């Protein structure tokens, strides 16, 4: 990549995004288990359904993707998984949901049978337009927990492919082995059959994976593909600008960052706006305009006062021992997580911005309880 991304490092630059949510209702209608499976495990269909819901919830939580909220229910339950509304600050986001009549609903059925000493499971997702997508997978008979973990991911993959693919990337980051290859494969396999509402998110995630693999031209085309079908998709504008800046095209990058800010509604896209201002400031410095960069960093912090990176960058650019420096130190101390390693909990997978917190300013990600 170009000098900017080489300087900042690519993988660590996945920054938080709060996007407008839609809610995708999913009903688990029926999971049947063969007599051999029931006798071997001692579980009923109802308990298997609950395990499936729990595992799907964990996938959505790990993905750190708020492109939508998925509500999973069963006929004998009261509706949504309460944990999703309580955990990780999702309640505050769900309260902003504007449901529309065009939302897809999914009905899930499935079967688990014993076959050649293994437990074979098939899941089927029927959309409201009656299209059915399905997946089959298996595990040894003594690996029920792993089978259900597979099932949780597969369920999300069937109804929310972008979230499932993002979870693969997130998992590799959490394990300290950033691996965008699996995420790229997941997105490309899902794209031919996804709905129009999923396509921008998957194309954008594909671009993120390509950028992490230093395939800049392909990444740029992926983000342009997103914008050709969804011109107001703020994360793609930010990502496109980041790739352009990484290749020294700072004037074009600034235009993209400006577009990201214009399309990122303040309430829903706070960190997207903040990240765009930060990257704008960096491009200004690369153009030899450092005096213009400082005001952009101040705008970045005003865009999201829960995000400490603008403060850390600003602190390096103001007079030492000034009253502003002392105030910035106080705010950084309030926001930061004092750990010696990246804290990925608040970081989302929709944006790449060249990560800065560790490579540039030696900070860890900020925990804000989102």
N, C-alpha and C positions, 0 to 999 in steps of 0.2 A: 504494500500500500504506500501511499504518499507520506510526506513528512509528518503530517498531523497525526495520522493514525499510528504511524510507526512510533511517534513520540508518546502517545497516550496508551497504546495497547488497545486491542479491539474487544477482546472477550469481556473485559471488566466494564465495558461501557454500556451495559444494559440498565437503563434508568427507569424509574417508576412512571407508570401511566395510570391515570384514572380515566377510563373512557366511558362514554354513554353506554349503559347496559340495556340489553333486552333480556327478557326472561324466556327461556326455552323449556316449556313444560315437558317432562318425561314421565310416563306412567309405566311401571313394571307390572304388566298384566298377569303373567304366568311364567314361573320357572318350574319345570317338572324334573324330578330326579328318578332314575331307575331304582327298582327294588334293591339291586345289588349295591348301588351307591348309598342308598339310605341305610342299609344294614351295615355297610362298612364304616360310614362316617357318623351315623346316629343323628343326622340332621333332617329336618322337615323342609319342604319347599319354602315355607314362610321364613325360616331362619336363614336359608340360603339367599332369599330375596333381601333380607336385612343386611347380610354380609355384603351383597353386591352393592347396595346403596352406600354402605359405609366406605367401601373401597373406592367407589366412584367419587365420593365426596373428597377423599384424601388426594386423589389425582387432581381434582379441581383446585384444591388448596395448594398443593405443591406447585402447580403450574404458574401461580402468581400471574394470571391473565384475567383481566376484568373486561374482556371483550363482550362478555355476556354472563348472566347468571343462569345456571341450570337448576331447575326445580324438579326433584325426583320424588315420585310418590308411588304408592301401591293402592289397590282398590280398598283395602281395609285400614288405610292410614289417613291421617288428617291433612295430608298435603305435602308441604315442603319439608326438607330436612332442616330442623331447627338449628343444628350446629352451623350450617352455612350462614345463617343470619346472625349468629352470635360471634363466630370466630373471625379473627384477623380483620376486624373492622368492616366486614362485608355488609353488616346491617346498614351502616351509613350510606353505602353505595346502593344497596337494594332499595332504599327509601327514595332514591332518585329515579328509579326505573319508570319509564313511560311505556306501558304496554300498548301494542298496536294490533289491529285485527289481522295483520299479515304474518303473525308469528307462527312458526311451525310447531306442531306438537308431535311427539313420538310415543308410540306404544311398543314396549319391549316384551318379547317372549323369548323363552330359551329352554334348553334341555341339557341334562347331564346324564350320560350313560357310561357304563363300563365297557371297554372294548380293548381286547388284547392286553389285559393287565393295566390299562391306563384309564383315567377319567377323561372323557371327551365331552367338551361343552360347545354348544352352538348358541349364539345370541342373534336375534333378529330385531331390527328396528323398523317399524312401519310408520312412515310419515303421514301427515294428514292428507297428502295428495295420493296416498296409497302406494307410493314407491317403497320397496323393502330393500334394506341393506343388511348384510349378515356377515358373520365371522365365525370361524371354527378354530379351536385350539385345544391342546391336551396337556396333561401332566400325569406323572405316576400317581397311582392310587393313594399313596401316603403323603401327597403334597397338596392337600386341600387349601391351605393358606396361600400357597403360591398360585394355585389355580384361581382363587378368588381375587388375588391381586391382579392377575392377568385379566380377569373378567371386568374388574373395575375400570382398568385402562381401556379395554376394548369397548365397553359401554360408552365412555366419553368419546372415544374415537369415532364411534358410529353416529353420535348425535352432535358432537362439538369437536370436529377434527382439529381445529386450530388450538384448542385448549389441550388436547391430548398430545399434539406434537410439541407444544410449548413445554409440557411437563417433562418430555425427554431431555430438552435442553436444560431446563431448570435442575433436573436430577444430576446431570453431569457437572453442572456448576457447583452444586452443593457438595458433591463428592470430590471436588478439586481436580476434576479431569475434564475440562471443557471440551465437549465433543459435538460439534454442529452437524456431523455427517448423518447421524441417525435422525436428527430433526429434519434435515433437508430431504432425506428419503421419505420420511413420514408425510411431509407436506406435498411432495411431488406425487406420491401415491394417492393422496386424498383429492388433489385438485381436479382430476377428470370428472368426478361424480358429485362435487359439493354444490350446494345451493348458491344463488347469487349473493346472499348475505354473508356467507362464509368466505367467498372468494377473495375479497380484499385482505382479510385477516391472514389467510393462508399464503397469499402471494407476498404479503409484507414479511411474514415469518420466514418464508423461503429466502427473501432478500437478506434478512438478518443472518441466516445461516451461511449464505454465500459470502457475505462481507466478512464473517468470522473466518472463513476459509481463504480470505484474501483474493476472492474472485470478484474484483471490484466492478468490472464492466457488466458482468451478469447480475450482480446485486443492484447496480444502478438501473438496469433494464427492468428488474423485478419491481422496484419501487415505482418506476414510470408506468408499468403495467397496472399497478394499484391505482395510481392517480388517473389513468385513462378511464377507469370504470368508476372511480370514487374520488373526484377532484378535491373534496374537502377532508380527506383522510389525513389528519394531522401527523400521526406517527410516520407515514411514508414520506411526507415532506421533510421531517426532521432527519430521517434515515438517509434520504437522498442528499440532503445538504451535508451530512457527515461524510458520505462517500466522496462527494465533490471536493470538500475541504481537504480530505485525506489525500487527494490527488492534486492539490495546489490550486484548485479552481475556486478561490475564495469569493470572488464577486458573484459567481453563480450560486455558491453555497449560501451566501447571505440572502439572496433572493428566496432560496428554499426555506431558510430559517424564518424569514419574514412571513412566508406563506403558512408555515407551521403555526406561528403565533396567531395569525389572522383566523385560521380555521380551528384553533384549539380554544373552545369556549372556556372562560376562566374557571368556572365551577367544576367542570368535568375533567379538564386536561391541565390541571395546575402544574404538575411536574413536567409535562410535555412542553408547556410554555417556558418554564424555568430552564429546561435543558436547551431549548432553542436559543434563548438569550445568552446562555453560557457559551454555546458553540459560536454564536454570532460574535461575542467578545473575543474569542480566540482567533477567529478569522480576521477580525480587525487588527489584532496584534500582528498576525502574520503578514498583513499588508502594510505594516509600519505605522499603524494608527493607534498607539497604546492609550492616548488620552480619551479616545472614544470608547475604549473597551471597558473602562471602569464604570461609566454610567450604565452600560449594558449589564454588568454583573450586579449592580444595585437593582436594576429592573428584574433580573433573574430571581433575586431573593424576594422581592415584593410579589412576584408571581406565585411563589410557594414558600411560605415562611417556615415550613417544616423540613425543608431540604437544605443540608448544610454545605454542599459543595460550592455554591456561589459565595458564601461567606468565606470559605477557606481560600478560594482564589482571590477574592477581594482583599483579604488580609495581606496577601503577598504584594499588593499593589498600592497600598496607602502608606502614608508616613508612619514610621515606627513611633511607639510611645505616644500616639495621639489618642484623644478621647474616643474616636471612632474605633481604633484598634482594640481598646479595652472593652468597648461595648460588643464588638464582634467576638472577642474571646469569650465573653460571658454567654452569648447566644450559642456559640459552637459547643461550649461545655454543656449547655442544656439539651442540645439536640443529639449529640454524638453518642455512639455506643462504644465504650472503652474496651474494645477487644483487639487482639493482635492478629485477627484474620478477617476476611470479608464476611460480613453478616448479610446473607442474601435474602433474609425474610422480607424486607420491604421492596425488593427489586423485581421489576416486571420484565417480561420477555418481548414486548412489542417494539421497543426502541433500541437502537444501538447508537451510542454517542461517544465511543472511543474510550473507555473508562479511565477515568480521571481520578476517582477518589483515592485509589491506592498508588497508581503509577505516578500521578502528578503531584498530589498533595499529601500522600501518605496517610490518608484518613480511611476509616472504614465506612461502610454504608450507614446511613442514618436510620434508626428505628423510630417510626412515628406511630406505631400501633394501628396501621391500616390493615 
